[in-house]
Amino acid sequence: MQGQTRREFLRSLGVLAGSAGAWTVLPRGAARGQGSSGTTKRPNILFIMSDDHDAHAISCYGSKVNETPNIDRLAKEGMRFEHCFCTNSICAPSRAVILTGKYSHLNGHIDNSKKFDGAQQTGPKLLQQAGYETAIIGKWHLASDPTGFDYWHILPGQGVYYNPPMIEMGKRTKHQGYVTEILTDLALQWLKGRKSDKPFYLMFHHKAPHREWEPAPKYLTLYDDKEMPEPATLFDDYTGRGRAAHEQDMTIAKTMTNRDVKLVGPNNLTPEQKAKWDAAYDPKIKAFKEANPQGKDLVRWKYQRYLHDYVRCIASVDESVGRVLDYLQESGLADNTIVIYTSDQGFYLGEHGWFDKRFMYEESLQMPLLARYPKEIKAGSVNKDIVMNLDFAETFLDYAGARVPEDMQGVSIRPLLQGRTPGDWRKSMYYHYYEFPAVHSVKRHYGVRTERYKLIHFYNDIDEWELYDLKSDLDEMRNVYTDPAYADTVKELTAELKRLREKYKDTTGAPI
């Protein structure tokens, strides 16, 4: 017991792990040496996650297409992460990683076709055991029923934007209205109705701005007077890159449907909703038919339709964040509540001519991550260290004063939030995407990203390598894998990739 108090020793044995009170003594090394010690009131944790929200559609990340004043509040009052990455850029696997703190090959949810094994260890279960009241409201998208939650009220499957059916604690429910507003009402209802004096952990998951990007009635004409700037790579022809870029099926030009660009509207609207929808979109459809764009003009028209509706959906998410932040302030909960805003992955906003995600390229690899906790996080701070969705569960357990199991693979980012980077913090991250053959036809691949470089191995029905120098080629237009000037870099990154595959116990996919 040298170096420990008796209370800390008992906690290390789990004697105190089930304490339900809001006050606790955090043990040394609660999260592999990253925690704090001393007596403190454990914070509430509000985890807000949208779906497919690219960081470059958030104004505090420099968006050129929209404004997000309420989400920006988290950056102004907390920390913005510039290098938060996902381990597998697709909806359900990312959610499974966030729940378990383990890579896809270990949590079993490698792609969207799988059913999540709810019997396994998860962060919410461990937080429950540590005395937190847990809830999830909104998009679940993991096929099985949620476990580890005292309360759950979820969208089945992908959910729908208008008049969504939902499932509350196993019972089907029906709601009328717009999904983002409904989910916000439900989250606030749960927060306001709590009877427990336990700290809470609420996972508040939006459907928006997922495809088919259907805006709320109040925002159907938002940005109508704005021409969205085109990305420089909108007409990328993938010269110098391999089959993966050429053979994907996620282009604005060929893959987008009439439903995506609103030549066809949703079929589940109320008469009042349909009247507002038709008033907003009928003039646009008429103008399209009269102009009859072809070739690049058609791509440009589709891009404008897509981007306008995408950011309109985000306007509702931003409004939702504002409502919840206002409630925390008005109720006196703000000072002792950690608020996280993120998305399940990034998204293409026309870069390389694409929408969707999946690839390890920057637009889909990077996740927005904003965090506010007045007691520890300096307002207006920015972090440039490499963090991952793999780290979220460990971070929450750290703040809860709960032990992080050794089989979790991430690391608490609490020291980064406190403004200090440990000397042994990671300098690289590992990625692995599996869903092929499947929708959008993105080849299976794994890779490593460092501060400057990215090495990707596409495998399965191909065997191709790509290397990008992000310092000189952030748009990833020039594959330098075979360039003799980068021979040493290839050797070093290949060794690092092998090390990371061994570190994370990933024996899936083609060998290096």
N, C-alpha and C positions, 0 to 999 in steps of 0.2 A: 504493500500500500504506500510505499515511498513516493512522495510527490503528489499523492491524491488525498482528498478528504474522504472521510468514511461515506459521505453522501455520494461523492463522485464514484467511489468504488462500487457502491450498491447499484448505482445507475448503470455502470458498465456491465454488471451482471444481469441487467434487465429488471431489477426489483422495482425501479421507479418508472419504467418505460410506459406503463399504462396509466400514469397519473393524468387525470382529466382536467385538472385545474389550469387556469390561464397563466399561473406563475410557475416558474421552474428554475432549476439551476442547470445551466448548460455544462456538460462535461468537457474537459479538454479533449481536443481531437474528435469532436462530435461528427465532423465530416472530414476524416482523414487529415487531421491537424489543421483544418482551415477554420474551425469554429472559434467562438469566443468563450470566455469563462466568466463567471460571476452571476449574480442574481438579476434577472430581467423579466419583464412581461413579454411573453412570446407574441410575435406579431400575427395579425390576420394576414392571409395571403389571397389576393385576388388575381387570378391568372386569366387574362383576356386574350383569346386567340381568334383571329379571322382566318379565312380560307383563301389561299392564293393571293394574298395581298403583297404585292411587290414593294420593297422598300422605296423604290423610286416613284411611288405614288403616295408618298408621305412628305409633306412639305419640309419637315425638319431634316429629312434626308436629301433635300434639294430638288424636290419634284418640280418638273416643268409643266405638269399636266393638271394638277389640282392643288387644293389647299385643305389642310387637316388641322384646324386650330386646336381642337380638343385633344387629339393624339399628341400634338406638339407640346401640350402642357406637361406631359410626362417627361419630355426631353428637357424642357425649361426648368422643371422642378426636380429632375432626377438625372439619370444617365442614359446616353444613347450609345449603343454598341455598333461599331462600323464593320466588324468582322464576325458576325454570328452566322454559322453555317448549319445546314441540315445534313444528316448522314445518308439520307435516301429521299430524294426530292419527289415525293408523291404522298397524297393525303393520308391514307390509313397507316402506312408504315411510319410516317413521321409522328403520328399521334401515339402509336405503340411505343416508339422510342421515348417520347416525353413521359409516358406513363411508367415505363419500366427502368429507364436509365440504362438500357442495353441496346446494342445494335440489332438490326432486323434478323440476322441469322441466329441470334440467341433468343429473342422474344417470340420468334416464329411467325412474325407478320412481315413477310418480305415484299408483298405486293397487295393491291386492292382486292384480289380475289379471295384472300384468306379470311378466316374467322378468328378473331382475337381470343386467345386462351385466357379467360378471366380468372382462372384458378391460380395463375402464377402471381408471384410477388409484384406489387406495384407501389408507387409512391403514395397514392391515396390510402391504400391499406395501412402502410407504415405510419402515415400521419394520423389515421384513425386510432391506431394503437398508441400513439403518442399523446392522444387526448384532444385531437382536432375534430371539429364537426365538418364533414366533407360533403360537397355537392357538385354536381355537374349539370349545367343547363345549356342546351343548344345542340350543336352538331357533335355526334359521337362517331359514326361512320366506321364502326369496328365489328358489325354484324352480331356479335354476342351482346347480352345485356351487361350494362356497367356493373362492376363489383368494386367494393372499397368505398362506396359512397352512402352516406346516411340518407341522401335525397338525390334523385335524378329525374330529369324531365328532358327528353331528347327528341331530336328529329330522326325519323326512320331513314336509313340509307343516306342519300345526299340531301334529302329534304327539298322543299319547294319554297319559292319566294312568296307566293300569295296563298293565303288561307291554308296554312300548313297543318296537316295531321301531325300529332306528336305522341309520344309514349311517356306517361308519368308513372314511375314505379311499377311498370309492367302493364299499365292500363292505357288503352288507346284513347286519345283526346283529340278534339278538333278545335282549331282556332281560326277566327276570321280577322283578316288584316294583313299587314306586311311583316314578313318574318323577323327582320332586324328589330322592329319596334316591339313585336310580341315577345321576343327573347329578352329584350331589355326590361319590359314590364315584369316578366317572370323572375328575372334575376333580382330586381329591386323588391319584388314581393317576398322573395325568399329572405333577402337580407333584412328587410323590415319586420318580418314575421318570426325571426329567430327568438326562441325562448331560452336557449342554452347560454351559459356564461363561458363556454369553451371558446378558444380562438377558432376562427373558421378558415377553411380552404375551399374556395369556390373556383371551379373551372367554368368560365363563361365563354362559350364557343359559338362564334357567328358562322352562318352559312356564307354570307357575302365575303368577298366579291367573286364567288365561284361561278363558272359557266352555268347558265346562259346569260348572266349579267342583266337581271331584270330589276330596274330601279323602283323605288317607292313612288307612289302617285305624286307626292309633293316635289320629287326631283326628276320627273320625266323630261323636263325641258332645261334642266340645269346645264350650263356650259353650251347651250345651243349657239351662242354668239362667239364661241371660242374655237379657233382652228388648232387642233392638237399638233404640236411639232412632231415631225417624223423622225424616228431614229436613223442614224447614219447608215445602219446596216439593214434597213427595211427590204432592200432588193439584193441582199447577199446571194451570190450564186455558188458559195461554198468551194470556190477554187482553192486548191491546195490542201483540202481536208478530205477525209476518207468517206467510206460508204455510210457511216452512221449519220453524218450531217446530210448526205444526199438522199438517203432512203427513209428518213423520218416522215411522218404524216401528221404534221401539226402546223401547217402554214396557213396564214391568212388568205393567201391566194386560192388554195385548193381545198383546204380542210373545213373552213368555216361554212356553216349551214345557213339557210334562210332564217332559221330560228335565232341563230347567233346574232345576225345583223338586223333582226326585227322586221324582216319582210313578212314573217309569220309571228303572231303573238301567242302568249300563253292561252291555254284552253280552260283554265280553272278560275277565271275572274268572275266576280259578281257583276251585275249590270252596271253599277256605279263605277267600279274599277275599270270595266271595259270601255265605258264612255270616256274616261280620262286617258286611258291608253290610246284609244283611237284618235282622240283629239291631238295627242302629242306625236303619234307616229304616222298617221295617214298623210300629212303633208310631206313628210320625208320619203315615204314610199312613192308618192306621186312624182316628186322631184327626181327620184332615182330612175323611174320608168321613162320620164321625159328626157333625161340626160343620156340614158342607156350607156353608161361607161364601159369601156373594154380595156383589156391589157393592164398596164400599170395604173391607169386611171381607176379601174375597177378595184384594184388592190388598195389604192389610196382611199377610195370611198368606204370599203370594208373596214380599213384601219380606223378611219374617223368614227364610224358607227360603233365599232368595238370599244375604242378608248372612251368615247363619251359615256356609254352605258356602264363600263367598268368603274369609272370614277364617280358616276352617280350612285352606284351601289356603295362605294366607300363613303360618300357623304352621309349615308344613314348610319354606317358604322361609327364614323367620327361623332355624330350626334349622340349615339348611344354611349360612347366613352365619356362624353361630357355630362350626360345625365347621371352616370354612375359616380364619376368623380365629384359632382356636386352633392350627391347624397352622402358620400363619405365625409365631405367637409361639413355639411349641415348636421350630421349625426354625431360629430366628434370622433369619428373612426379614422380619419385621414392620417393622423400622426403615427398611429400604430398599425397601419395596414401597408404591406408591400403590394404595389400594383405593378403587374407585368403586362406589357402589350407585345404581341408577336403574331406571326402567321405560321402556318404549318410548313411553308417553304416560300421561295420566291416565285416569280412568274415572268413570262416574256410579254413585254408591251410593244410587240412589233419588232424587237431586235432579231436579226437574222431572218426576218419575215415570219416570225413565229408568234403563237400564243401557247399556253400550257406551260409545262415545267419539265421534270424528268432528267434532263441532261445535267452534267456536272459543270457546265459553263456558268459564269458568274450570276447571270440574271435569275436562274432558278436555284442556285446553290445558296445564295445569301438570303437570310431571313432578317426582317426587321426585329429589333429587340430594344425595348425601352423599359426602364425600371425606375420606380419612385418609392422611396422609403425615407422620410425626412430625418429619422434618427441616425441613419448611417450613410446615405447617398448624397453627395454634394450636388446641389442644384446646378444644372447646366453643364455637367461633366460629360466627357466623351471618352470611350475606351476603344482601343485599337487592337487588343489582344484577340487571339483566336478562341472563340467559344462555340459551343454546339448545343443543339436541342438535347443531346445526350447528357448535358450538365444540369438540366432544369430540375429534375426530381431530387438530385443530390443537394442542390441549393436550397430547396424548400425544406428538406429534412434538416439541413444545417441550421436554418433559422428556427425550426421547431425544437431544436435541442435533441433531436433523435439521431440514433446511430445510423450511419450509412453502411448498408451491407457490403461486404467485400466483393460480391459478385456484380454489383453495379459498376458500370464502366466509365461513367463521367466523373467530373470533379466539381465541387461546389464553387460557384463564381463569387461567393461572398467577399473574399478579399479584394477582387476587382471592383465590386460595388463600393467597397470601403476606400477605394482609391489607391490600392497597393497591388502590385503584380509580383507574386512569388517568383523567386529566382529559377525555379524548376517548371515554370508554366510552359505548356505545350508550344511548340514552334511549327507544328504541322497538324493537319487533320485528315481523316480517312473517310472515304465515301464509297458506297456500293449500291447500285441500282439494278433491279432484277426483272422488272415487268416487261418481258419480251418472250415470244411474240404476243402482242396485245394491242389495244387501242393506242394510236399515235406512233407505233412501230419504232420506238426508240431502243436501240440495241442495249443489251446488258453491258455494264461497264463498272469498273472500280478505279479509284485513283487517289492521289495525294495532292493536297494544296499546302504550300508554305506561304510566307509573306510575299514572295516574288514569283514563284513558279507553280505550275500545275501540270501534273503528269497523269494521263488517263489511258487505261487499257480497255478497249472494246473487245468483247469476246462472244462466245456462243456460236453464231454462224459466221463470224469473222474473227480475225486476229489482227487488230490494228492499234497503234499507239499514237498519242498526240501529246505534244509538249507546248506550253504557252509561257511566254515571258510577260507577266502581267505588268511589269514596269514599263515596257515599251509597246505593249499590245493588250490593253485592258479589254478591248472588244473581242479578243480571241479570234482573230482573222488569219493568223499566220502560224501554222503548225511547224515548229522548228525541231521536231524530234530527230530528223535525219541531218540536220545542219551540223557540220563538223565543229563549229564554234561552241556548240552546246553538248559535246560528247561527255565532258566531265559532269555536267549538270544531270544528264540522263543517268549516268552511273550512280551518282549520289542519290537522286530521287528514287531510282529503282530499288536501291538498298533501303531507303526510308520506307517505301511502300511495302516492301517485304517485312520490315520490322513492325510496322503498324498492323499488318494482317496477322502477324504472330501475337502481338500485344492484345489485339481484340478477339483472338481465337477464331478468325474467319478462315475456314478451309473451303468455303464455297467458291464457285466460279473457276475460271481457268487458272492454272498455276502461272506464276511469273516466269 
